[in-house]
């Protein structure tokens, strides 16, 4: 059984991270958050999926919600891929849902 089956990672987890970090999403266009989340989810490598599952299990062992650990790992992956720009400082008032755009960084989600 693959490691990620232990947690059950889905595109909903990726969507939750995108929504929570909407103001830091680098890509913008007509693509919805749901579509971007699905594309990113399907582009995750086996290693990335295992990292997410391990983070979920680590959170469980620390008596924290598994989803919190998984979402932190997904966020790290999205930062590494350039989908999220954590250097942006945006107030909660200005945080809006941001669709994704086609770009070189976003291209990794299409493979």
PyMOL commands that set and color helices and strands:
alter all, ss='L'
color gray80, all
select helices_A, chain A and resi 3-6+11-20+22-24+33-43+46-61+66-81+92-94+106-110
alter helices_A, ss='H'
color red, helices_A
deselect
rebuild
show_as cartoon
